[in-house]
Amino acid sequence: MRVLRLGAEYGERPSRLIGIEDGYTAFCFDEACGFISGKLRERDAKEPARRERAGAGNAGAGDLVEYLRGFGK
């Protein structure tokens, strides 16, 4: 989810932030990020704010990025 926040903050496509060079792979990744972002906005609009444990949900993000980078080569 960091890549979504960073992309919004810096006005960059998520695929560019993580270095996907293949055009089609970048398009698919950006579409997936857009879909996830939309679902998160829908969820946030429906659910009241809640506190989460510090660091929860961040485990494995680096592994996902490395896995996805492998598709652009």
PDB file of N, H, CA, C and O in Angstrom:
ATOM      1  N   MET A   1       0.801  -1.186   0.000  1.00  0.00           N
ATOM      2  CA  MET A   1       0.000   0.000   0.000  1.00  0.00           C
ATOM      3  C   MET A   1       0.855   1.266   0.000  1.00  0.00           C
ATOM      4  O   MET A   1       0.374   2.354  -0.318  1.00  0.00           O
ATOM      5  N   ARG A   2       2.116   1.110   0.357  1.00  0.00           N
ATOM      6  H   ARG A   2       2.507   0.227   0.615  1.00  0.00           H
ATOM      7  CA  ARG A   2       3.005   2.278   0.343  1.00  0.00           C
ATOM      8  C   ARG A   2       3.126   2.873  -1.050  1.00  0.00           C
ATOM      9  O   ARG A   2       3.159   4.093  -1.216  1.00  0.00           O
ATOM     10  N   VAL A   3       3.191   2.009  -2.039  1.00  0.00           N
ATOM     11  H   VAL A   3       3.165   1.019  -1.904  1.00  0.00           H
ATOM     12  CA  VAL A   3       3.377   2.504  -3.404  1.00  0.00           C
ATOM     13  C   VAL A   3       2.165   3.333  -3.836  1.00  0.00           C
ATOM     14  O   VAL A   3       2.313   4.270  -4.620  1.00  0.00           O
ATOM     15  N   LEU A   4       0.977   3.005  -3.341  1.00  0.00           N
ATOM     16  H   LEU A   4       0.856   2.244  -2.704  1.00  0.00           H
ATOM     17  CA  LEU A   4      -0.206   3.799  -3.660  1.00  0.00           C
ATOM     18  C   LEU A   4      -0.102   5.187  -3.041  1.00  0.00           C
ATOM     19  O   LEU A   4      -0.386   6.193  -3.690  1.00  0.00           O
ATOM     20  N   ARG A   5       0.310   5.225  -1.778  1.00  0.00           N
ATOM     21  H   ARG A   5       0.541   4.408  -1.251  1.00  0.00           H
ATOM     22  CA  ARG A   5       0.449   6.522  -1.094  1.00  0.00           C
ATOM     23  C   ARG A   5       1.543   7.369  -1.737  1.00  0.00           C
ATOM     24  O   ARG A   5       1.362   8.566  -1.958  1.00  0.00           O
ATOM     25  N   LEU A   6       2.676   6.741  -2.035  1.00  0.00           N
ATOM     26  H   LEU A   6       2.823   5.769  -1.856  1.00  0.00           H
ATOM     27  CA  LEU A   6       3.778   7.488  -2.648  1.00  0.00           C
ATOM     28  C   LEU A   6       3.405   8.002  -4.033  1.00  0.00           C
ATOM     29  O   LEU A   6       3.727   9.134  -4.394  1.00  0.00           O
ATOM     30  N   GLY A   7       2.734   7.170  -4.793  1.00  0.00           N
ATOM     31  H   GLY A   7       2.472   6.250  -4.500  1.00  0.00           H
ATOM     32  CA  GLY A   7       2.302   7.593  -6.123  1.00  0.00           C
ATOM     33  C   GLY A   7       1.386   8.798  -6.064  1.00  0.00           C
ATOM     34  O   GLY A   7       1.527   9.730  -6.856  1.00  0.00           O
ATOM     35  N   ALA A   8       0.443   8.784  -5.123  1.00  0.00           N
ATOM     36  H   ALA A   8       0.328   8.027  -4.480  1.00  0.00           H
ATOM     37  CA  ALA A   8      -0.474   9.907  -4.962  1.00  0.00           C
ATOM     38  C   ALA A   8       0.280  11.151  -4.488  1.00  0.00           C
ATOM     39  O   ALA A   8       0.029  12.258  -4.965  1.00  0.00           O
ATOM     40  N   GLU A   9       1.193  10.960  -3.557  1.00  0.00           N
ATOM     41  H   GLU A   9       1.397  10.061  -3.169  1.00  0.00           H
ATOM     42  CA  GLU A   9       1.932  12.088  -2.994  1.00  0.00           C
ATOM     43  C   GLU A   9       2.823  12.765  -4.026  1.00  0.00           C
ATOM     44  O   GLU A   9       2.901  13.993  -4.070  1.00  0.00           O
ATOM     45  N   TYR A  10       3.498  11.973  -4.859  1.00  0.00           N
ATOM     46  H   TYR A  10       3.435  10.976  -4.824  1.00  0.00           H
ATOM     47  CA  TYR A  10       4.445  12.517  -5.822  1.00  0.00           C
ATOM     48  C   TYR A  10       3.881  12.653  -7.237  1.00  0.00           C
ATOM     49  O   TYR A  10       4.574  13.129  -8.136  1.00  0.00           O
ATOM     50  N   GLY A  11       2.651  12.246  -7.436  1.00  0.00           N
ATOM     51  H   GLY A  11       2.088  11.859  -6.706  1.00  0.00           H
ATOM     52  CA  GLY A  11       2.056  12.349  -8.758  1.00  0.00           C
ATOM     53  C   GLY A  11       2.708  11.450  -9.786  1.00  0.00           C
ATOM     54  O   GLY A  11       2.834  11.827 -10.951  1.00  0.00           O
ATOM     55  N   GLU A  12       3.126  10.259  -9.369  1.00  0.00           N
ATOM     56  H   GLU A  12       3.024   9.953  -8.423  1.00  0.00           H
ATOM     57  CA  GLU A  12       3.778   9.295 -10.253  1.00  0.00           C
ATOM     58  C   GLU A  12       2.940   8.027 -10.358  1.00  0.00           C
ATOM     59  O   GLU A  12       2.194   7.680  -9.443  1.00  0.00           O
ATOM     60  N   ARG A  13       3.076   7.353 -11.474  1.00  0.00           N
ATOM     61  H   ARG A  13       3.682   7.635 -12.218  1.00  0.00           H
ATOM     62  CA  ARG A  13       2.430   6.049 -11.620  1.00  0.00           C
ATOM     63  C   ARG A  13       3.140   5.054 -10.716  1.00  0.00           C
ATOM     64  O   ARG A  13       4.366   5.078 -10.610  1.00  0.00           O
ATOM     65  N   PRO A  14       2.383   4.178 -10.064  1.00  0.00           N
ATOM     66  CA  PRO A  14       3.004   3.177  -9.175  1.00  0.00           C
ATOM     67  C   PRO A  14       4.068   2.334  -9.886  1.00  0.00           C
ATOM     68  O   PRO A  14       5.099   2.013  -9.296  1.00  0.00           O
ATOM     69  N   SER A  15       3.825   1.984 -11.126  1.00  0.00           N
ATOM     70  H   SER A  15       2.987   2.245 -11.605  1.00  0.00           H
ATOM     71  CA  SER A  15       4.783   1.155 -11.861  1.00  0.00           C
ATOM     72  C   SER A  15       6.117   1.877 -12.047  1.00  0.00           C
ATOM     73  O   SER A  15       7.169   1.238 -12.051  1.00  0.00           O
ATOM     74  N   ARG A  16       6.083   3.161 -12.197  1.00  0.00           N
ATOM     75  H   ARG A  16       5.228   3.680 -12.194  1.00  0.00           H
ATOM     76  CA  ARG A  16       7.315   3.940 -12.365  1.00  0.00           C
ATOM     77  C   ARG A  16       8.090   4.001 -11.046  1.00  0.00           C
ATOM     78  O   ARG A  16       9.321   3.968 -11.033  1.00  0.00           O
ATOM     79  N   LEU A  17       7.346   4.093  -9.938  1.00  0.00           N
ATOM     80  H   LEU A  17       6.346   4.120  -9.950  1.00  0.00           H
ATOM     81  CA  LEU A  17       7.998   4.156  -8.628  1.00  0.00           C
ATOM     82  C   LEU A  17       8.794   2.896  -8.317  1.00  0.00           C
ATOM     83  O   LEU A  17       9.842   2.965  -7.674  1.00  0.00           O
ATOM     84  N   ILE A  18       8.299   1.740  -8.772  1.00  0.00           N
ATOM     85  H   ILE A  18       7.448   1.685  -9.294  1.00  0.00           H
ATOM     86  CA  ILE A  18       9.024   0.507  -8.463  1.00  0.00           C
ATOM     87  C   ILE A  18       9.882   0.023  -9.626  1.00  0.00           C
ATOM     88  O   ILE A  18      10.518  -1.027  -9.536  1.00  0.00           O
ATOM     89  N   GLY A  19       9.902   0.777 -10.707  1.00  0.00           N
ATOM     90  H   GLY A  19       9.385   1.630 -10.780  1.00  0.00           H
ATOM     91  CA  GLY A  19      10.835   0.501 -11.789  1.00  0.00           C
ATOM     92  C   GLY A  19      10.406  -0.531 -12.815  1.00  0.00           C
ATOM     93  O   GLY A  19      11.263  -1.194 -13.399  1.00  0.00           O
ATOM     94  N   ILE A  20       9.121  -0.690 -13.056  1.00  0.00           N
ATOM     95  H   ILE A  20       8.425  -0.152 -12.581  1.00  0.00           H
ATOM     96  CA  ILE A  20       8.674  -1.613 -14.102  1.00  0.00           C
ATOM     97  C   ILE A  20       8.905  -0.939 -15.449  1.00  0.00           C
ATOM     98  O   ILE A  20       8.398   0.156 -15.691  1.00  0.00           O
ATOM     99  N   GLU A  21       9.656  -1.576 -16.312  1.00  0.00           N
ATOM    100  H   GLU A  21      10.068  -2.465 -16.116  1.00  0.00           H
ATOM    101  CA  GLU A  21      10.004  -0.980 -17.596  1.00  0.00           C
ATOM    102  C   GLU A  21       9.124  -1.463 -18.752  1.00  0.00           C
ATOM    103  O   GLU A  21       8.891  -0.717 -19.703  1.00  0.00           O
ATOM    104  N   ASP A  22       8.641  -2.690 -18.677  1.00  0.00           N
ATOM    105  H   ASP A  22       8.830  -3.296 -17.905  1.00  0.00           H
ATOM    106  CA  ASP A  22       7.789  -3.226 -19.739  1.00  0.00           C
ATOM    107  C   ASP A  22       6.448  -2.490 -19.718  1.00  0.00           C
ATOM    108  O   ASP A  22       5.790  -2.417 -18.680  1.00  0.00           O
ATOM    109  N   GLY A  23       6.053  -1.951 -20.855  1.00  0.00           N
ATOM    110  H   GLY A  23       6.587  -2.010 -21.698  1.00  0.00           H
ATOM    111  CA  GLY A  23       4.844  -1.134 -20.941  1.00  0.00           C
ATOM    112  C   GLY A  23       3.573  -1.847 -20.530  1.00  0.00           C
ATOM    113  O   GLY A  23       2.766  -1.298 -19.781  1.00  0.00           O
ATOM    114  N   TYR A  24       3.386  -3.069 -21.014  1.00  0.00           N
ATOM    115  H   TYR A  24       4.042  -3.516 -21.622  1.00  0.00           H
ATOM    116  CA  TYR A  24       2.157  -3.794 -20.688  1.00  0.00           C
ATOM    117  C   TYR A  24       2.116  -4.190 -19.223  1.00  0.00           C
ATOM    118  O   TYR A  24       1.071  -4.088 -18.580  1.00  0.00           O
ATOM    119  N   THR A  25       3.242  -4.638 -18.691  1.00  0.00           N
ATOM    120  H   THR A  25       4.091  -4.721 -19.213  1.00  0.00           H
ATOM    121  CA  THR A  25       3.318  -5.006 -17.282  1.00  0.00           C
ATOM    122  C   THR A  25       3.049  -3.783 -16.417  1.00  0.00           C
ATOM    123  O   THR A  25       2.345  -3.874 -15.411  1.00  0.00           O
ATOM    124  N   ALA A  26       3.606  -2.642 -16.804  1.00  0.00           N
ATOM    125  H   ALA A  26       4.178  -2.568 -17.621  1.00  0.00           H
ATOM    126  CA  ALA A  26       3.379  -1.398 -16.064  1.00  0.00           C
ATOM    127  C   ALA A  26       1.898  -1.033 -16.082  1.00  0.00           C
ATOM    128  O   ALA A  26       1.333  -0.648 -15.058  1.00  0.00           O
ATOM    129  N   PHE A  27       1.275  -1.156 -17.251  1.00  0.00           N
ATOM    130  H   PHE A  27       1.733  -1.469 -18.083  1.00  0.00           H
ATOM    131  CA  PHE A  27      -0.153  -0.861 -17.366  1.00  0.00           C
ATOM    132  C   PHE A  27      -0.970  -1.758 -16.441  1.00  0.00           C
ATOM    133  O   PHE A  27      -1.846  -1.279 -15.720  1.00  0.00           O
ATOM    134  N   CYS A  28      -0.688  -3.044 -16.461  1.00  0.00           N
ATOM    135  H   CYS A  28       0.023  -3.434 -17.047  1.00  0.00           H
ATOM    136  CA  CYS A  28      -1.430  -3.991 -15.618  1.00  0.00           C
ATOM    137  C   CYS A  28      -1.231  -3.686 -14.135  1.00  0.00           C
ATOM    138  O   CYS A  28      -2.185  -3.731 -13.358  1.00  0.00           O
ATOM    139  N   PHE A  29       0.000  -3.377 -13.743  1.00  0.00           N
ATOM    140  H   PHE A  29       0.775  -3.340 -14.374  1.00  0.00           H
ATOM    141  CA  PHE A  29       0.280  -3.052 -12.349  1.00  0.00           C
ATOM    142  C   PHE A  29      -0.459  -1.781 -11.943  1.00  0.00           C
ATOM    143  O   PHE A  29      -1.048  -1.725 -10.864  1.00  0.00           O
ATOM    144  N   ASP A  30      -0.432  -0.763 -12.798  1.00  0.00           N
ATOM    145  H   ASP A  30       0.046  -0.809 -13.675  1.00  0.00           H
ATOM    146  CA  ASP A  30      -1.124   0.489 -12.490  1.00  0.00           C
ATOM    147  C   ASP A  30      -2.638   0.273 -12.394  1.00  0.00           C
ATOM    148  O   ASP A  30      -3.297   0.851 -11.530  1.00  0.00           O
ATOM    149  N   GLU A  31      -3.178  -0.549 -13.271  1.00  0.00           N
ATOM    150  H   GLU A  31      -2.643  -1.019 -13.974  1.00  0.00           H
ATOM    151  CA  GLU A  31      -4.605  -0.864 -13.207  1.00  0.00           C
ATOM    152  C   GLU A  31      -4.957  -1.574 -11.904  1.00  0.00           C
ATOM    153  O   GLU A  31      -5.970  -1.265 -11.277  1.00  0.00           O
ATOM    154  N   ALA A  32      -4.119  -2.526 -11.501  1.00  0.00           N
ATOM    155  H   ALA A  32      -3.296  -2.777 -12.011  1.00  0.00           H
ATOM    156  CA  ALA A  32      -4.349  -3.244 -10.249  1.00  0.00           C
ATOM    157  C   ALA A  32      -4.278  -2.283  -9.062  1.00  0.00           C
ATOM    158  O   ALA A  32      -5.095  -2.364  -8.144  1.00  0.00           O
ATOM    159  N   CYS A  33      -3.310  -1.384  -9.081  1.00  0.00           N
ATOM    160  H   CYS A  33      -2.647  -1.318  -9.826  1.00  0.00           H
ATOM    161  CA  CYS A  33      -3.197  -0.394  -8.002  1.00  0.00           C
ATOM    162  C   CYS A  33      -4.419   0.512  -7.957  1.00  0.00           C
ATOM    163  O   CYS A  33      -4.907   0.847  -6.878  1.00  0.00           O
ATOM    164  N   GLY A  34      -4.907   0.903  -9.110  1.00  0.00           N
ATOM    165  H   GLY A  34      -4.511   0.631  -9.986  1.00  0.00           H
ATOM    166  CA  GLY A  34      -6.115   1.725  -9.170  1.00  0.00           C
ATOM    167  C   GLY A  34      -7.324   0.992  -8.611  1.00  0.00           C
ATOM    168  O   GLY A  34      -8.136   1.576  -7.894  1.00  0.00           O
ATOM    169  N   PHE A  35      -7.440  -0.278  -8.939  1.00  0.00           N
ATOM    170  H   PHE A  35      -6.780  -0.752  -9.521  1.00  0.00           H
ATOM    171  CA  PHE A  35      -8.544  -1.090  -8.436  1.00  0.00           C
ATOM    172  C   PHE A  35      -8.474  -1.197  -6.914  1.00  0.00           C
ATOM    173  O   PHE A  35      -9.474  -1.008  -6.222  1.00  0.00           O
ATOM    174  N   ILE A  36      -7.282  -1.502  -6.403  1.00  0.00           N
ATOM    175  H   ILE A  36      -6.470  -1.656  -6.965  1.00  0.00           H
ATOM    176  CA  ILE A  36      -7.095  -1.625  -4.955  1.00  0.00           C
ATOM    177  C   ILE A  36      -7.391  -0.298  -4.269  1.00  0.00           C
ATOM    178  O   ILE A  36      -8.064  -0.261  -3.238  1.00  0.00           O
ATOM    179  N   SER A  37      -6.892   0.776  -4.835  1.00  0.00           N
ATOM    180  H   SER A  37      -6.346   0.746  -5.672  1.00  0.00           H
ATOM    181  CA  SER A  37      -7.113   2.097  -4.263  1.00  0.00           C
ATOM    182  C   SER A  37      -8.609   2.421  -4.198  1.00  0.00           C
ATOM    183  O   SER A  37      -9.089   2.955  -3.198  1.00  0.00           O
ATOM    184  N   GLY A  38      -9.328   2.103  -5.245  1.00  0.00           N
ATOM    185  H   GLY A  38      -8.938   1.669  -6.057  1.00  0.00           H
ATOM    186  CA  GLY A  38     -10.776   2.324  -5.262  1.00  0.00           C
ATOM    187  C   GLY A  38     -11.493   1.514  -4.203  1.00  0.00           C
ATOM    188  O   GLY A  38     -12.387   2.019  -3.525  1.00  0.00           O
ATOM    189  N   LYS A  39     -11.101   0.258  -4.060  1.00  0.00           N
ATOM    190  H   LYS A  39     -10.374  -0.152  -4.611  1.00  0.00           H
ATOM    191  CA  LYS A  39     -11.712  -0.595  -3.032  1.00  0.00           C
ATOM    192  C   LYS A  39     -11.427  -0.069  -1.633  1.00  0.00           C
ATOM    193  O   LYS A  39     -12.295  -0.109  -0.761  1.00  0.00           O
ATOM    194  N   LEU A  40     -10.207   0.424  -1.418  1.00  0.00           N
ATOM    195  H   LEU A  40      -9.502   0.457  -2.126  1.00  0.00           H
ATOM    196  CA  LEU A  40      -9.866   0.985  -0.110  1.00  0.00           C
ATOM    197  C   LEU A  40     -10.696   2.233   0.181  1.00  0.00           C
ATOM    198  O   LEU A  40     -11.152   2.429   1.308  1.00  0.00           O
ATOM    199  N   ARG A  41     -10.891   3.074  -0.832  1.00  0.00           N
ATOM    200  H   ARG A  41     -10.521   2.915  -1.747  1.00  0.00           H
ATOM    201  CA  ARG A  41     -11.731   4.265  -0.640  1.00  0.00           C
ATOM    202  C   ARG A  41     -13.166   3.873  -0.317  1.00  0.00           C
ATOM    203  O   ARG A  41     -13.790   4.478   0.555  1.00  0.00           O
ATOM    204  N   GLU A  42     -13.696   2.869  -1.007  1.00  0.00           N
ATOM    205  H   GLU A  42     -13.189   2.378  -1.715  1.00  0.00           H
ATOM    206  CA  GLU A  42     -15.048   2.386  -0.727  1.00  0.00           C
ATOM    207  C   GLU A  42     -15.152   1.880   0.701  1.00  0.00           C
ATOM    208  O   GLU A  42     -16.102   2.197   1.416  1.00  0.00           O
ATOM    209  N   ARG A  43     -14.173   1.096   1.109  1.00  0.00           N
ATOM    210  H   ARG A  43     -13.400   0.839   0.528  1.00  0.00           H
ATOM    211  CA  ARG A  43     -14.165   0.543   2.464  1.00  0.00           C
ATOM    212  C   ARG A  43     -14.102   1.652   3.499  1.00  0.00           C
ATOM    213  O   ARG A  43     -14.835   1.635   4.488  1.00  0.00           O
ATOM    214  N   ASP A  44     -13.224   2.615   3.265  1.00  0.00           N
ATOM    215  H   ASP A  44     -12.628   2.630   2.462  1.00  0.00           H
ATOM    216  CA  ASP A  44     -13.065   3.707   4.226  1.00  0.00           C
ATOM    217  C   ASP A  44     -14.332   4.555   4.324  1.00  0.00           C
ATOM    218  O   ASP A  44     -14.646   5.088   5.389  1.00  0.00           O
ATOM    219  N   ALA A  45     -15.046   4.675   3.229  1.00  0.00           N
ATOM    220  H   ALA A  45     -14.791   4.242   2.365  1.00  0.00           H
ATOM    221  CA  ALA A  45     -16.286   5.456   3.257  1.00  0.00           C
ATOM    222  C   ALA A  45     -17.383   4.731   4.039  1.00  0.00           C
ATOM    223  O   ALA A  45     -18.266   5.376   4.604  1.00  0.00           O
ATOM    224  N   LYS A  46     -17.336   3.411   4.075  1.00  0.00           N
ATOM    225  H   LYS A  46     -16.618   2.888   3.615  1.00  0.00           H
ATOM    226  CA  LYS A  46     -18.360   2.612   4.742  1.00  0.00           C
ATOM    227  C   LYS A  46     -18.052   2.348   6.208  1.00  0.00           C
ATOM    228  O   LYS A  46     -18.968   2.249   7.023  1.00  0.00           O
ATOM    229  N   GLU A  47     -16.759   2.232   6.557  1.00  0.00           N
ATOM    230  H   GLU A  47     -16.015   2.313   5.894  1.00  0.00           H
ATOM    231  CA  GLU A  47     -16.370   1.843   7.908  1.00  0.00           C
ATOM    232  C   GLU A  47     -15.924   3.045   8.722  1.00  0.00           C
ATOM    233  O   GLU A  47     -15.288   3.957   8.192  1.00  0.00           O
ATOM    234  N   PRO A  48     -16.251   3.051   9.995  1.00  0.00           N
ATOM    235  CA  PRO A  48     -15.723   4.117  10.855  1.00  0.00           C
ATOM    236  C   PRO A  48     -14.216   3.940  11.041  1.00  0.00           C
ATOM    237  O   PRO A  48     -13.686   2.842  10.876  1.00  0.00           O
ATOM    238  N   ALA A  49     -13.544   5.020  11.382  1.00  0.00           N
ATOM    239  H   ALA A  49     -13.975   5.912  11.516  1.00  0.00           H
ATOM    240  CA  ALA A  49     -12.091   4.958  11.590  1.00  0.00           C
ATOM    241  C   ALA A  49     -11.771   3.977  12.709  1.00  0.00           C
ATOM    242  O   ALA A  49     -12.520   3.863  13.679  1.00  0.00           O
ATOM    243  N   ARG A  50     -10.660   3.275  12.570  1.00  0.00           N
ATOM    244  H   ARG A  50     -10.051   3.367  11.782  1.00  0.00           H
ATOM    245  CA  ARG A  50     -10.251   2.320  13.591  1.00  0.00           C
ATOM    246  C   ARG A  50      -8.744   2.390  13.768  1.00  0.00           C
ATOM    247  O   ARG A  50      -8.006   2.750  12.851  1.00  0.00           O
ATOM    248  N   ARG A  51      -8.317   2.046  14.939  1.00  0.00           N
ATOM    249  H   ARG A  51      -8.916   1.754  15.685  1.00  0.00           H
ATOM    250  CA  ARG A  51      -6.887   2.018  15.226  1.00  0.00           C
ATOM    251  C   ARG A  51      -6.365   0.620  14.959  1.00  0.00           C
ATOM    252  O   ARG A  51      -7.010  -0.378  15.279  1.00  0.00           O
ATOM    253  N   GLU A  52      -5.188   0.570  14.369  1.00  0.00           N
ATOM    254  H   GLU A  52      -4.663   1.380  14.109  1.00  0.00           H
ATOM    255  CA  GLU A  52      -4.570  -0.720  14.101  1.00  0.00           C
ATOM    256  C   GLU A  52      -3.250  -0.795  14.835  1.00  0.00           C
ATOM    257  O   GLU A  52      -2.662   0.226  15.193  1.00  0.00           O
ATOM    258  N   ARG A  53      -2.795  -2.000  15.053  1.00  0.00           N
ATOM    259  H   ARG A  53      -3.272  -2.830  14.762  1.00  0.00           H
ATOM    260  CA  ARG A  53      -1.498  -2.191  15.693  1.00  0.00           C
ATOM    261  C   ARG A  53      -0.410  -1.554  14.859  1.00  0.00           C
ATOM    262  O   ARG A  53      -0.468  -1.566  13.629  1.00  0.00           O
ATOM    263  N   ALA A  54       0.574  -1.002  15.526  1.00  0.00           N
ATOM    264  H   ALA A  54       0.621  -0.992  16.525  1.00  0.00           H
ATOM    265  CA  ALA A  54       1.700  -0.375  14.821  1.00  0.00           C
ATOM    266  C   ALA A  54       2.409  -1.423  13.969  1.00  0.00           C
ATOM    267  O   ALA A  54       2.778  -2.492  14.454  1.00  0.00           O
ATOM    268  N   GLY A  55       2.588  -1.100  12.705  1.00  0.00           N
ATOM    269  H   GLY A  55       2.288  -0.231  12.311  1.00  0.00           H
ATOM    270  CA  GLY A  55       3.309  -1.988  11.810  1.00  0.00           C
ATOM    271  C   GLY A  55       2.466  -3.100  11.208  1.00  0.00           C
ATOM    272  O   GLY A  55       2.955  -3.830  10.346  1.00  0.00           O
ATOM    273  N   ALA A  56       1.232  -3.252  11.624  1.00  0.00           N
ATOM    274  H   ALA A  56       0.834  -2.659  12.325  1.00  0.00           H
ATOM    275  CA  ALA A  56       0.390  -4.321  11.076  1.00  0.00           C
ATOM    276  C   ALA A  56       0.122  -4.050   9.608  1.00  0.00           C
ATOM    277  O   ALA A  56      -0.118  -2.907   9.217  1.00  0.00           O
ATOM    278  N   GLY A  57       0.160  -5.078   8.805  1.00  0.00           N
ATOM    279  H   GLY A  57       0.355  -6.007   9.122  1.00  0.00           H
ATOM    280  CA  GLY A  57      -0.139  -4.950   7.389  1.00  0.00           C
ATOM    281  C   GLY A  57       1.062  -4.602   6.530  1.00  0.00           C
ATOM    282  O   GLY A  57       0.935  -4.557   5.306  1.00  0.00           O
ATOM    283  N   ASN A  58       2.199  -4.360   7.110  1.00  0.00           N
ATOM    284  H   ASN A  58       2.302  -4.397   8.104  1.00  0.00           H
ATOM    285  CA  ASN A  58       3.378  -4.000   6.331  1.00  0.00           C
ATOM    286  C   ASN A  58       4.270  -5.197   6.021  1.00  0.00           C
ATOM    287  O   ASN A  58       5.151  -5.109   5.165  1.00  0.00           O
ATOM    288  N   ALA A  59       4.052  -6.290   6.695  1.00  0.00           N
ATOM    289  H   ALA A  59       3.336  -6.361   7.390  1.00  0.00           H
ATOM    290  CA  ALA A  59       4.892  -7.465   6.487  1.00  0.00           C
ATOM    291  C   ALA A  59       4.720  -7.982   5.063  1.00  0.00           C
ATOM    292  O   ALA A  59       3.598  -8.123   4.577  1.00  0.00           O
ATOM    293  N   GLY A  60       5.822  -8.259   4.409  1.00  0.00           N
ATOM    294  H   GLY A  60       6.734  -8.144   4.804  1.00  0.00           H
ATOM    295  CA  GLY A  60       5.774  -8.863   3.090  1.00  0.00           C
ATOM    296  C   GLY A  60       5.667  -7.888   1.936  1.00  0.00           C
ATOM    297  O   GLY A  60       5.681  -8.319   0.784  1.00  0.00           O
ATOM    298  N   ALA A  61       5.560  -6.586   2.193  1.00  0.00           N
ATOM    299  H   ALA A  61       5.548  -6.236   3.130  1.00  0.00           H
ATOM    300  CA  ALA A  61       5.422  -5.624   1.102  1.00  0.00           C
ATOM    301  C   ALA A  61       6.666  -5.630   0.220  1.00  0.00           C
ATOM    302  O   ALA A  61       6.562  -5.572  -1.005  1.00  0.00           O
ATOM    303  N   GLY A  62       7.833  -5.701   0.836  1.00  0.00           N
ATOM    304  H   GLY A  62       7.918  -5.748   1.831  1.00  0.00           H
ATOM    305  CA  GLY A  62       9.069  -5.735   0.057  1.00  0.00           C
ATOM    306  C   GLY A  62       9.158  -6.978  -0.804  1.00  0.00           C
ATOM    307  O   GLY A  62       9.643  -6.923  -1.934  1.00  0.00           O
ATOM    308  N   ASP A  63       8.690  -8.104  -0.274  1.00  0.00           N
ATOM    309  H   ASP A  63       8.296  -8.149   0.644  1.00  0.00           H
ATOM    310  CA  ASP A  63       8.685  -9.341  -1.048  1.00  0.00           C
ATOM    311  C   ASP A  63       7.771  -9.229  -2.260  1.00  0.00           C
ATOM    312  O   ASP A  63       8.108  -9.720  -3.337  1.00  0.00           O
ATOM    313  N   LEU A  64       6.624  -8.591  -2.094  1.00  0.00           N
ATOM    314  H   LEU A  64       6.351  -8.192  -1.218  1.00  0.00           H
ATOM    315  CA  LEU A  64       5.689  -8.419  -3.202  1.00  0.00           C
ATOM    316  C   LEU A  64       6.315  -7.564  -4.295  1.00  0.00           C
ATOM    317  O   LEU A  64       6.208  -7.890  -5.477  1.00  0.00           O
ATOM    318  N   VAL A  65       6.960  -6.483  -3.913  1.00  0.00           N
ATOM    319  H   VAL A  65       7.047  -6.218  -2.952  1.00  0.00           H
ATOM    320  CA  VAL A  65       7.594  -5.604  -4.894  1.00  0.00           C
ATOM    321  C   VAL A  65       8.671  -6.367  -5.663  1.00  0.00           C
ATOM    322  O   VAL A  65       8.745  -6.267  -6.888  1.00  0.00           O
ATOM    323  N   GLU A  66       9.495  -7.117  -4.961  1.00  0.00           N
ATOM    324  H   GLU A  66       9.435  -7.198  -3.966  1.00  0.00           H
ATOM    325  CA  GLU A  66      10.542  -7.892  -5.637  1.00  0.00           C
ATOM    326  C   GLU A  66       9.940  -8.922  -6.584  1.00  0.00           C
ATOM    327  O   GLU A  66      10.449  -9.117  -7.688  1.00  0.00           O
ATOM    328  N   TYR A  67       8.881  -9.573  -6.174  1.00  0.00           N
ATOM    329  H   TYR A  67       8.467  -9.415  -5.277  1.00  0.00           H
ATOM    330  CA  TYR A  67       8.204 -10.550  -7.015  1.00  0.00           C
ATOM    331  C   TYR A  67       7.683  -9.887  -8.291  1.00  0.00           C
ATOM    332  O   TYR A  67       7.868 -10.412  -9.389  1.00  0.00           O
ATOM    333  N   LEU A  68       7.038  -8.743  -8.143  1.00  0.00           N
ATOM    334  H   LEU A  68       6.888  -8.316  -7.251  1.00  0.00           H
ATOM    335  CA  LEU A  68       6.468  -8.047  -9.299  1.00  0.00           C
ATOM    336  C   LEU A  68       7.546  -7.495 -10.219  1.00  0.00           C
ATOM    337  O   LEU A  68       7.339  -7.427 -11.430  1.00  0.00           O
ATOM    338  N   ARG A  69       8.675  -7.105  -9.682  1.00  0.00           N
ATOM    339  H   ARG A  69       8.843  -7.160  -8.697  1.00  0.00           H
ATOM    340  CA  ARG A  69       9.779  -6.616 -10.517  1.00  0.00           C
ATOM    341  C   ARG A  69      10.256  -7.688 -11.476  1.00  0.00           C
ATOM    342  O   ARG A  69      10.711  -7.382 -12.578  1.00  0.00           O
ATOM    343  N   GLY A  70      10.155  -8.941 -11.066  1.00  0.00           N
ATOM    344  H   GLY A  70       9.786  -9.190 -10.170  1.00  0.00           H
ATOM    345  CA  GLY A  70      10.587 -10.048 -11.908  1.00  0.00           C
ATOM    346  C   GLY A  70       9.796 -10.164 -13.194  1.00  0.00           C
ATOM    347  O   GLY A  70      10.296 -10.726 -14.168  1.00  0.00           O
ATOM    348  N   PHE A  71       8.579  -9.652 -13.227  1.00  0.00           N
ATOM    349  H   PHE A  71       8.173  -9.195 -12.436  1.00  0.00           H
ATOM    350  CA  PHE A  71       7.747  -9.735 -14.419  1.00  0.00           C
ATOM    351  C   PHE A  71       8.134  -8.715 -15.483  1.00  0.00           C
ATOM    352  O   PHE A  71       7.818  -8.902 -16.658  1.00  0.00           O
ATOM    353  N   GLY A  72       8.807  -7.647 -15.092  1.00  0.00           N
ATOM    354  H   GLY A  72       9.063  -7.495 -14.138  1.00  0.00           H
ATOM    355  CA  GLY A  72       9.172  -6.610 -16.048  1.00  0.00           C
ATOM    356  C   GLY A  72      10.449  -6.908 -16.801  1.00  0.00           C
ATOM    357  O   GLY A  72      10.892  -6.096 -17.613  1.00  0.00           O
ATOM    358  N   LYS A  73      11.045  -8.055 -16.547  1.00  0.00           N
ATOM    359  H   LYS A  73      10.684  -8.715 -15.888  1.00  0.00           H
ATOM    360  CA  LYS A  73      12.350  -8.356 -17.180  1.00  0.00           C
ATOM    361  C   LYS A  73      12.216  -9.333 -18.294  1.00  0.00           C
ATOM    362  O   LYS A  73      13.211  -9.689 -18.925  1.00  0.00           O
TER     363      LYS A  73
END
